[in-house]
Structures are given as C-alpha cells and as structure tokens.
C-alpha cells in the first residue's frame, strides 16, 4: 500500500513539473514569481528521481515541424468536414429550387425568396473554407472536393459548384483522374458535358469574340495535354451531347491565342464528324463562319444546304433560332451599345427575310420555349423589314394583335428589342387591362393562364430609365441617337463556342 502511495505521489509530482516546464518555456524572462519559487523544490525532486537526467532541449522542446504538421492536419480535417456538410446542404437546397431534369422550368418565386439568400450565404461560406483549406494543402483539398463530387454525383449542382472552385489550378495527377472520368461512359451525358467545359477550358484560355485576333501566347503543358485528349476522344466518342462539348472546346482552341489548333484543323475535324453530330450543331459553325454583314458571303448556298439536310422539327427550329439571333448580333448598328456602321447587305437581307417569314411557325402553348422563340423571330423579321423603325413596328404589331397566344408570345420575346419597347408596353394601359381581363376569366385553361401571368409580369413592372451612353459634342449635345437592343438572351446551348 505504501509503495502504491509513493508511486502515485511521484506521478503527481512529475505531471506538475512538466506543466511548470511547459509554462516556463513560453514565459519571458522576468523576476520569478512566488508560484515559481514554490515549484523549484519539485524540480529538484524530479531531477533526483530521473536516471539519467533529461537534456535541456527535451525538457523544453522547440516547436517542431511534426508538431506544426499535426496541428495543420487537425485544422484541415475540421475544414474538410465542414466543407462536406456544406456541400450536402447546398445540394439539398438546389434540388429544392431547381429541377436538374428541366432547366427551363420556372423557379417557384416563394421558394426562391425563402431559400436563395441562405443558398448564397452557404456558397460564399463554401468558397471561403475551400480557400482556407487550400492554404494548408491544395492537393488534399482538391482531391477531397473531387471525391465529394463523385459521391454526390457529377450531375448534382453542388458537385458542379465544387469542381468550379478548383478547376482553375488542378494538379496533374488529379487532372488525369478527371480526364479518366470524362472519357468513362458511366456518367450521364449532362454530367460529362459539364465536366468537359469545367476542366478543358483552363484559366489561360483567351476567348475570341470573332472581331479581334488574339495575340500569340506560348501554350502550356496543360493545354497540350487537352489538345491530345480531344484529338484522341473526338473520333471515338459516341454520346452526341459530350461530342458537341468536345467540338465546342476544340473550336475555342482554334480561335485561342495559343494557336495549338489551326482553323483548318478544326474544319477538318468538323467535316469528318459531320455524320456523328446533330445537323443544327454543324450548321451553327457554318453560320458562325459566314458573316451576314459580308457582301461576299454565299448565304444562298448555306440556306440551300440547310433545307436539303434531314432534321427533326426541333433541330430545324433551333436552326431558325440561330438565324434570328445572328440577325440581332450582326445588325450591330441597332443591337449594340456602341454604334457600328455595319448592316446586312440587301441580297443577304432579302434571303433571310424570305426564309424567316416562310418558317415562322404558329406559337403553341404546349411549348413555352417556342413562345419566346416566336417573339424573337418576329422581331428579327421586323429588323430585316424596317431596320431603324423595327422597334416601333414591333410595338404596333404587339398592341394590334387579336390573337392572345401570338400577342403573349411577342410580349415574352419583347426583351430582345430593348428597354424602350418594354417601357412603352408598360405605359399602354389598355393592353395591360385587356390581358388582365383575360387572365380573370374563370374557364381559362391552365396553360394560357400561366403564359398570361408571365406576360403581365413583364408589362406591369416599371423599369428605371436607361442612362444615355452616347458621345456628346463640345457643347454637351448628343452626336447621334440609337435604339438600344441587347442580345436576345436565348437559353444556353443555342450558340456554339463562346
């Protein structure tokens, strides 16, 4: 019993001495305090019981690398655990707000107002934690996020968000793992396409707007690896959606300042793959190459080729939508923020007008997307017909329409004509009253009620006046005026490349 007490006492003395030594190593040299003086005999006792005595560097160990690493490891583990929890919560909220299987399905406004602020805060918190974790170990953090994305499923919006936070600076080993997943048919088409755009267009890519030539830059090893990967995958990819993504990336590289892919290389690949890609995708590149404002462009041959190529109704409608969008973009004098003296020459203008008028399908309530497309195409026709007066003519066409579906479709597409048209429609009280009366009818079919509500939302909200953006003369007077017509805002996927 006495030996037990002696052992326990020695152990207590040893613990107290270690605590004192630790506090002493972190205390500046000052006049000894009373407590320090009292502990001195305990140190003597411990020293006399220790055989042999511990050297000073063991009694007062410096901050070692292993000790710092263990603290960092603990901190990194804590950060990664919180990141995993955030991704789970973000995934749940995004699935609540957005339908990944129907990207054009409107978001419930009540749900969005309730949850979107919280989702934004979580996203900001996620980025902050990822940057902190990368500051400790970028390879471990990025590998962890990739594993989390795989666990959630690459098609999950939270997975895409996680990948976007690390795709700018992937290490080689992780990048190769992502390429393996990309070339693996085990993931969905949408997931693989999104992954392709996330990792195959690195931060050093110089995007070409089609009007300027990018200066030459030496290609990086990562870009060379991407080129090799694409040229290996293009001939053997069987998924049309993924193949389109590969072609989009390859097309971007053909216009990039690093000049790894020549324009001739791209067109050779495109012609080789023509039978494997959707015809509207193929003609989108043809149309992009052929400027409508170029008087020497052979638009007639392109339109004949389009008409003679078998397409599904949806593919043909996509092609017509692309033509309408090109009218907005090419007619720069009336669609840009800066006045550019370019117009579609009369031969091309007449060809386009005839083609769009003859292919203007009646709007249908069964396809809300077609309603927007009808409005866009109708406005493109007015541009080709009336040029400077296109906005006023389109306004008259809207207010004078006696077909509620057609009128609603043109209102839904009115944003392509610019803010002035929207303001004029909002000021037309008779038009708003007419739509409100139709909306109040008790026997109104649900699909009509929905699109009427969308149209009323557009013409019932008062927008702030646009600030003038035109240069002035020395007296401060405007040099010219111009109708501001922004881009059509068509859903993603209508335009090839970037």
TORLUM-600681 format. One line per field, with one value per residue (C-alpha): residue number from 0; x, y, z. Coordinates in Angstrom, 2 decimals, decimal comma, padded with zeros to 5 digits. Layout:
<vextors>
n <- [NUM; ...]
xx <- [X; ...]
yy <- [Y; ...]
zz <- [Z; ...]
</vextors>
This chain:
<vextors>
n <- [0; 1; 2; 3; 4; 5; 6; 7; 8; 9; 10; 11; 12; 13; 14; 15; 16; 17; 18; 19; 20; 21; 22; 23; 24; 25; 26; 27; 28; 29; 30; 31; 32; 33; 34; 35; 36; 37; 38; 39; 40; 41; 42; 43; 44; 45; 46; 47; 48; 49; 50; 51; 52; 53; 54; 55; 56; 57; 58; 59; 60; 61; 62; 63; 64; 65; 66; 67; 68; 69; 70; 71; 72; 73; 74; 75; 76; 77; 78; 79; 80; 81; 82; 83; 84; 85; 86; 87; 88; 89; 90; 91; 92; 93; 94; 95; 96; 97; 98; 99; 100; 101; 102; 103; 104; 105; 106; 107; 108; 109; 110; 111; 112; 113; 114; 115; 116; 117; 118; 119; 120; 121; 122; 123; 124; 125; 126; 127; 128; 129; 130; 131; 132; 133; 134; 135; 136; 137; 138; 139; 140; 141; 142; 143; 144; 145; 146; 147; 148; 149; 150; 151; 152; 153; 154; 155; 156; 157; 158; 159; 160; 161; 162; 163; 164; 165; 166; 167; 168; 169; 170; 171; 172; 173; 174; 175; 176; 177; 178; 179; 180; 181; 182; 183; 184; 185; 186; 187; 188; 189; 190; 191; 192; 193; 194; 195; 196; 197; 198; 199; 200; 201; 202; 203; 204; 205; 206; 207; 208; 209; 210; 211; 212; 213; 214; 215; 216; 217; 218; 219; 220; 221; 222; 223; 224; 225; 226; 227; 228; 229; 230; 231; 232; 233; 234; 235; 236; 237; 238; 239; 240; 241; 242; 243; 244; 245; 246; 247; 248; 249; 250; 251; 252; 253; 254; 255; 256; 257; 258; 259; 260; 261; 262; 263; 264; 265; 266; 267; 268; 269; 270; 271; 272; 273; 274; 275; 276; 277; 278; 279; 280; 281; 282; 283; 284; 285; 286; 287; 288; 289; 290; 291; 292; 293; 294; 295; 296; 297; 298; 299; 300; 301; 302; 303; 304; 305; 306; 307; 308; 309; 310; 311; 312; 313; 314; 315; 316; 317; 318; 319; 320; 321; 322; 323; 324; 325; 326; 327; 328; 329; 330; 331; 332; 333; 334; 335; 336; 337; 338; 339; 340; 341; 342; 343; 344; 345; 346; 347; 348; 349; 350; 351; 352; 353; 354; 355; 356; 357; 358; 359; 360; 361; 362; 363; 364; 365; 366; 367; 368; 369; 370; 371; 372; 373; 374; 375; 376; 377; 378; 379; 380; 381; 382; 383; 384; 385; 386; 387; 388; 389; 390; 391; 392; 393; 394; 395; 396; 397; 398; 399; 400; 401; 402; 403; 404; 405; 406; 407; 408; 409; 410; 411; 412; 413; 414; 415; 416; 417; 418; 419; 420; 421; 422; 423; 424; 425; 426; 427; 428; 429; 430; 431; 432; 433; 434; 435; 436; 437; 438; 439; 440; 441; 442; 443; 444; 445; 446; 447; 448; 449; 450; 451; 452; 453; 454; 455; 456; 457; 458; 459; 460; 461; 462; 463; 464; 465; 466; 467; 468; 469; 470; 471; 472; 473; 474; 475; 476; 477; 478; 479; 480; 481; 482; 483; 484; 485; 486; 487; 488; 489; 490; 491; 492; 493; 494; 495; 496; 497]
xx <- [000,00; 002,89; 004,60; 001,32; 001,09; 004,73; 004,24; 001,11; 002,84; 005,81; 003,48; 001,65; 004,94; 006,09; 002,93; 003,15; 006,80; 006,06; 003,30; 005,73; 008,44; 005,97; 004,76; 008,36; 009,29; 006,52; 007,14; 009,52; 012,41; 011,17; 011,57; 010,50; 007,03; 006,06; 004,48; 007,68; 009,74; 007,45; 007,79; 011,59; 011,96; 009,66; 012,02; 014,90; 012,95; 012,08; 015,69; 016,92; 014,42; 015,26; 018,08; 019,64; 018,57; 016,77; 018,79; 017,52; 016,28; 013,99; 012,78; 011,94; 011,18; 011,03; 008,05; 008,87; 007,77; 005,91; 004,04; 003,04; 002,02; -000,20; -001,97; -002,40; -003,69; -006,26; -007,29; -007,52; -009,65; -012,01; -012,26; -012,90; -015,61; -017,37; -016,97; -018,62; -021,55; -021,94; -021,98; -024,72; -026,82; -026,23; -027,18; -030,47; -031,39; -030,51; -032,58; -035,44; -035,19; -034,12; -035,15; -031,95; -034,01; -035,83; -033,51; -036,20; -038,78; -039,55; -038,41; -041,13; -040,82; -041,87; -039,28; -036,61; -037,30; -037,23; -034,13; -031,97; -030,39; -029,42; -028,07; -025,97; -024,59; -023,72; -021,98; -019,91; -019,02; -018,04; -015,62; -014,08; -013,49; -012,07; -009,56; -008,54; -008,14; -006,11; -003,83; -002,95; -002,84; -004,11; -003,63; -005,52; -008,31; -008,82; -008,72; -011,29; -013,65; -013,36; -014,23; -017,19; -018,37; -018,19; -020,09; -022,87; -022,96; -021,37; -024,79; -025,57; -025,44; -023,37; -020,81; -020,51; -020,04; -017,31; -015,46; -015,70; -013,88; -010,81; -010,76; -008,56; -005,41; -005,65; -002,53; -001,53; -002,50; -006,00; -006,46; -005,65; -008,21; -010,81; -009,95; -010,49; -013,92; -014,71; -013,89; -015,80; -019,33; -020,55; -021,67; -024,67; -024,34; -025,09; -022,55; -019,80; -020,55; -020,45; -017,19; -015,72; -016,42; -015,14; -011,72; -010,93; -011,01; -008,28; -007,89; -005,24; -007,71; -008,11; -011,67; -012,14; -015,21; -014,91; -013,94; -010,39; -007,32; -005,83; -002,09; 000,16; 000,94; 003,10; 000,96; 001,19; 001,74; -001,86; -003,20; -001,09; -002,49; -006,04; -005,40; -004,05; -007,03; -009,56; -007,95; -007,96; -011,58; -013,27; -013,18; -014,41; -016,97; -020,46; -022,50; -023,76; -024,02; -020,46; -019,21; -020,76; -018,97; -015,65; -016,20; -017,08; -013,85; -011,84; -013,42; -012,48; -008,90; -008,87; -009,56; -007,37; -004,18; -002,08; -002,70; -002,48; -005,37; -005,47; -008,71; -008,02; -007,60; -010,97; -012,86; -011,21; -012,40; -015,88; -016,32; -015,00; -017,53; -020,48; -022,33; -021,92; -023,07; -026,50; -027,11; -028,13; -024,82; -022,91; -024,69; -024,24; -020,49; -021,09; -023,28; -020,75; -018,04; -020,19; -020,73; -024,14; -022,67; -020,12; -021,45; -019,43; -020,84; -022,63; -025,72; -027,86; -025,72; -025,84; -029,64; -029,98; -027,73; -029,82; -033,07; -031,76; -030,38; -032,76; -033,51; -036,01; -038,57; -036,73; -033,37; -034,85; -036,40; -033,02; -031,50; -034,10; -033,49; -029,79; -030,54; -032,74; -030,05; -027,45; -029,67; -029,55; -025,80; -024,78; -027,09; -024,73; -025,92; -029,18; -028,30; -025,14; -024,34; -021,85; -022,86; -021,06; -021,79; -022,49; -025,63; -026,71; -026,40; -029,65; -029,13; -028,49; -031,23; -033,84; -032,80; -033,02; -036,33; -037,89; -036,50; -037,62; -041,08; -041,71; -040,51; -042,36; -044,41; -047,55; -046,83; -048,09; -048,98; -047,71; -044,12; -043,39; -039,90; -041,47; -043,36; -040,13; -038,69; -041,72; -041,25; -037,53; -038,12; -040,93; -038,66; -035,84; -038,29; -039,11; -035,38; -034,95; -038,04; -037,74; -034,24; -034,26; -038,03; -038,03; -038,83; -041,80; -043,16; -042,84; -044,67; -047,57; -047,63; -047,96; -050,71; -052,77; -052,70; -056,10; -054,63; -053,96; -051,37; -049,49; -049,70; -048,41; -045,56; -044,41; -044,54; -042,43; -039,89; -040,03; -036,87; -034,76; -035,97; -034,66; -035,84; -037,66; -040,11; -040,76; -041,42; -043,87; -045,72; -045,90; -047,38; -050,10; -052,82; -055,40; -053,10; -052,48; -056,19; -057,05; -054,61; -055,81; -059,44; -058,49; -056,50; -059,54; -061,76; -062,84; -062,81; -059,30; -057,13; -054,17; -051,54; -052,99; -053,26; -049,57; -048,27; -050,66; -049,23; -045,71; -046,70; -048,40; -045,27; -043,30; -045,63; -046,63; -043,19; -041,86; -038,21; -035,83; -034,96; -031,83; -028,80; -027,56; -024,40; -023,79; -020,90; -021,58; -020,13; -018,19; -021,45; -022,60; -025,23; -025,62; -023,89; -026,46; -029,19; -029,67; -032,12; -030,56; -031,32; -029,47; -028,74; -031,71; -031,00; -031,88; -031,23; -027,75; -026,92; -028,10; -024,64; -021,65; -018,38; -018,14]
yy <- [000,00; 002,39; 001,62; 002,41; 005,78; 006,53; 005,76; 007,83; 010,75; 010,60; 010,58; 013,66; 015,46; 014,56; 015,92; 019,17; 019,56; 019,08; 021,67; 024,09; 023,44; 023,97; 027,27; 028,34; 027,79; 030,19; 032,86; 035,84; 036,24; 038,27; 038,38; 034,94; 034,91; 033,34; 030,37; 029,75; 029,82; 027,33; 024,90; 024,93; 022,17; 019,97; 020,29; 019,22; 016,21; 015,19; 015,61; 013,41; 010,69; 010,76; 008,49; 009,75; 013,41; 014,69; 017,17; 020,77; 020,53; 017,65; 019,35; 022,47; 021,13; 023,74; 023,93; 021,07; 020,57; 017,39; 019,23; 022,02; 019,46; 017,67; 020,96; 021,74; 018,24; 018,66; 022,06; 020,68; 017,77; 020,18; 022,36; 019,39; 018,04; 021,39; 021,58; 018,16; 019,28; 022,48; 020,58; 018,30; 021,28; 023,16; 020,06; 019,74; 023,40; 023,48; 020,38; 022,08; 025,23; 023,89; 020,87; 019,41; 017,42; 020,52; 023,57; 025,75; 025,03; 028,29; 028,50; 028,87; 032,51; 031,85; 029,12; 031,25; 034,24; 031,96; 029,89; 031,74; 034,15; 031,21; 029,35; 032,37; 032,60; 028,89; 029,24; 032,14; 030,19; 027,20; 029,24; 030,80; 027,38; 025,93; 028,75; 028,27; 024,54; 025,08; 027,37; 024,36; 021,74; 022,43; 018,82; 017,28; 019,85; 019,47; 015,69; 015,80; 018,04; 015,75; 012,73; 014,62; 015,48; 011,83; 010,83; 013,35; 012,52; 014,68; 015,84; 017,33; 021,16; 021,12; 018,88; 021,33; 024,13; 022,22; 021,46; 025,08; 026,16; 024,04; 023,72; 026,78; 025,12; 021,34; 019,31; 016,85; 013,66; 014,90; 016,29; 012,87; 011,27; 013,76; 013,00; 009,31; 010,08; 012,30; 009,58; 007,00; 006,37; 005,52; 009,09; 010,87; 012,95; 016,18; 015,41; 014,62; 017,69; 019,97; 018,39; 018,92; 022,64; 022,89; 021,33; 021,56; 025,35; 026,38; 029,88; 030,81; 030,36; 033,56; 033,79; 035,26; 037,43; 036,92; 040,53; 040,59; 038,43; 037,17; 037,86; 034,82; 033,16; 030,12; 027,08; 025,48; 021,74; 021,52; 022,93; 020,50; 017,65; 018,88; 019,02; 015,45; 014,28; 015,87; 014,53; 011,07; 011,26; 013,04; 010,04; 007,53; 009,47; 008,06; 010,34; 013,24; 015,71; 015,03; 015,08; 018,52; 019,69; 018,38; 020,15; 023,39; 023,24; 022,34; 025,26; 027,62; 026,36; 027,09; 030,76; 030,93; 032,99; 029,92; 028,64; 024,99; 024,21; 025,86; 026,89; 024,29; 021,58; 022,45; 022,36; 019,08; 017,57; 019,05; 017,69; 014,29; 014,19; 015,64; 012,33; 011,92; 015,36; 016,97; 018,90; 022,08; 021,92; 021,53; 024,40; 026,61; 026,60; 027,19; 030,16; 031,50; 031,33; 033,12; 036,73; 038,03; 041,51; 040,27; 041,14; 038,26; 035,58; 032,81; 032,76; 031,26; 028,08; 027,78; 028,07; 025,51; 023,11; 023,64; 022,97; 019,81; 018,28; 015,98; 017,34; 016,77; 019,57; 020,66; 020,76; 022,84; 025,22; 025,52; 026,42; 029,13; 030,47; 030,70; 032,67; 035,07; 035,50; 036,20; 038,95; 040,63; 040,23; 041,08; 044,06; 045,84; 049,35; 048,62; 045,87; 047,01; 049,60; 051,25; 052,47; 050,48; 051,30; 047,75; 046,48; 043,25; 043,84; 043,84; 040,48; 038,67; 040,65; 039,66; 036,00; 035,96; 037,79; 035,33; 032,35; 033,55; 034,60; 031,29; 029,37; 031,31; 028,60; 029,49; 029,70; 026,84; 026,84; 023,30; 024,54; 027,70; 027,88; 028,15; 031,24; 033,07; 031,87; 033,15; 036,59; 036,61; 035,52; 038,03; 040,84; 039,63; 039,85; 043,45; 044,29; 042,84; 044,68; 048,08; 048,40; 051,67; 051,54; 047,88; 048,61; 050,87; 048,41; 045,55; 047,60; 048,18; 044,52; 043,57; 046,02; 045,38; 041,58; 039,96; 036,52; 036,18; 033,43; 035,35; 038,60; 036,91; 035,27; 038,61; 040,19; 037,34; 037,98; 041,78; 041,98; 041,46; 044,83; 046,70; 048,67; 051,36; 048,83; 047,34; 050,81; 051,63; 048,37; 049,10; 052,52; 051,02; 050,69; 049,36; 046,44; 045,62; 045,87; 043,55; 040,88; 041,26; 040,75; 037,62; 036,37; 036,75; 034,50; 031,55; 028,98; 029,86; 026,77; 026,49; 026,73; 030,03; 031,37; 030,63; 032,44; 035,35; 035,73; 035,77; 038,45; 040,55; 040,36; 041,91; 044,79; 045,55; 046,22; 049,73; 049,75; 052,63; 054,85; 053,90; 056,12; 057,70; 056,05; 058,12; 060,56; 064,29; 067,20; 070,06; 071,75; 068,60; 067,73; 064,10; 063,39; 060,80; 058,62; 054,91; 052,24; 050,05; 046,41; 043,95; 040,39; 038,09; 036,32; 032,95; 029,94; 028,48; 025,95; 027,99; 029,27; 027,10; 028,03; 031,22]
zz <- [000,00; 000,86; -002,45; -004,27; -002,49; -003,27; -006,98; -007,19; -005,46; -007,79; -010,76; -009,47; -008,88; -012,41; -014,00; -012,04; -013,02; -016,72; -016,53; -014,91; -017,51; -020,34; -018,88; -018,29; -021,95; -023,03; -020,32; -020,91; -018,53; -015,55; -011,82; -010,52; -009,08; -005,83; -007,55; -009,49; -006,34; -004,70; -007,60; -007,55; -004,95; -007,03; -009,96; -007,78; -006,62; -010,19; -011,26; -008,46; -009,39; -013,11; -014,20; -016,38; -016,27; -019,41; -021,51; -021,66; -025,27; -024,28; -021,14; -023,18; -026,69; -029,51; -031,87; -034,22; -037,81; -036,89; -034,15; -036,57; -039,15; -036,65; -035,82; -039,52; -040,15; -037,41; -038,83; -042,39; -041,20; -039,46; -042,59; -044,89; -042,61; -042,68; -046,45; -046,80; -044,65; -046,65; -049,94; -048,63; -047,55; -050,82; -052,77; -050,91; -051,37; -055,06; -055,72; -053,92; -056,05; -059,44; -061,43; -062,94; -065,45; -066,77; -066,74; -068,35; -065,69; -063,86; -060,26; -057,68; -056,59; -053,00; -052,60; -054,23; -052,00; -048,98; -049,68; -052,22; -049,69; -047,49; -050,52; -051,48; -047,95; -047,96; -051,32; -050,06; -046,92; -049,05; -051,14; -048,02; -046,45; -049,66; -049,93; -046,28; -046,79; -049,97; -047,98; -045,80; -048,56; -052,05; -053,33; -050,39; -050,58; -054,32; -054,13; -051,31; -053,32; -056,34; -054,19; -052,74; -056,25; -057,26; -054,12; -054,76; -058,47; -061,16; -062,34; -058,93; -058,96; -055,76; -057,48; -060,37; -057,86; -056,03; -059,27; -060,40; -057,23; -058,03; -061,82; -062,29; -060,88; -060,84; -060,19; -062,91; -061,06; -060,23; -063,75; -065,22; -062,90; -064,11; -067,74; -066,98; -065,53; -068,52; -071,02; -068,97; -070,25; -066,75; -066,05; -067,58; -070,73; -068,87; -066,14; -068,64; -070,77; -067,73; -066,60; -070,07; -070,01; -066,41; -066,93; -070,66; -070,81; -068,35; -066,99; -069,55; -072,44; -074,48; -075,72; -079,17; -079,78; -083,53; -084,22; -082,88; -083,34; -080,10; -079,65; -079,64; -076,31; -075,73; -074,97; -071,54; -070,98; -069,71; -072,99; -074,99; -072,91; -073,57; -077,31; -077,29; -075,22; -077,58; -080,73; -079,16; -077,98; -080,91; -083,31; -080,72; -078,62; -079,19; -076,91; -079,06; -076,18; -075,00; -078,59; -079,04; -075,89; -077,21; -080,52; -078,75; -076,77; -079,87; -081,72; -078,87; -079,07; -082,81; -082,04; -078,94; -078,91; -078,10; -081,65; -080,75; -083,10; -086,50; -088,18; -090,89; -088,23; -086,72; -090,03; -090,97; -087,69; -088,15; -091,66; -090,54; -087,69; -089,62; -089,70; -085,92; -084,77; -084,87; -088,10; -086,30; -084,40; -087,64; -089,38; -086,33; -087,02; -090,71; -089,88; -087,40; -090,04; -092,62; -091,57; -092,59; -093,00; -095,54; -099,03; -100,49; -098,18; -100,04; -097,84; -100,59; -100,70; -096,92; -096,83; -099,64; -097,72; -094,57; -096,44; -098,08; -094,87; -092,94; -089,47; -086,72; -086,21; -083,07; -084,86; -087,69; -085,18; -083,45; -086,81; -087,40; -083,90; -084,67; -087,82; -085,83; -083,20; -085,85; -087,23; -083,80; -083,44; -087,00; -087,25; -084,88; -085,71; -083,92; -081,44; -079,69; -077,08; -079,44; -082,87; -085,55; -089,15; -090,28; -091,92; -093,54; -097,31; -099,26; -101,08; -097,77; -096,03; -098,59; -098,44; -094,64; -094,61; -097,02; -095,09; -091,64; -092,81; -094,54; -091,46; -088,75; -087,00; -085,06; -081,32; -079,21; -075,53; -075,18; -075,52; -073,56; -075,04; -078,51; -077,36; -076,62; -079,91; -081,80; -080,26; -081,09; -084,67; -085,16; -084,04; -086,32; -089,22; -088,28; -088,25; -091,73; -092,95; -091,34; -089,87; -087,86; -087,34; -086,23; -082,58; -083,36; -085,92; -083,47; -080,83; -083,22; -084,13; -080,44; -079,47; -082,62; -082,38; -081,78; -081,06; -077,33; -077,80; -080,51; -078,54; -075,41; -077,33; -078,74; -075,28; -073,91; -076,67; -076,35; -074,24; -077,37; -078,64; -075,63; -072,66; -074,64; -076,04; -072,59; -071,19; -073,98; -073,38; -069,66; -070,41; -072,66; -070,01; -072,49; -073,39; -069,74; -068,93; -071,81; -070,61; -067,02; -068,09; -069,99; -067,01; -064,75; -066,88; -064,76; -067,58; -068,76; -069,46; -067,04; -069,78; -071,04; -067,51; -066,92; -070,00; -069,43; -065,95; -067,43; -069,93; -067,25; -065,11; -067,98; -068,75; -065,17; -063,68; -064,12; -065,12; -064,33; -067,29; -069,18; -068,77; -072,04; -073,35; -076,48; -077,04; -076,89; -078,82; -077,24; -076,25; -074,48; -077,11; -078,27; -081,55; -082,51; -081,07; -081,31; -080,27; -077,63; -078,40; -076,19; -077,13; -077,36; -074,09; -075,61; -073,39; -073,26; -075,91; -078,90; -079,69; -080,42; -078,79; -076,81]
</vextors>
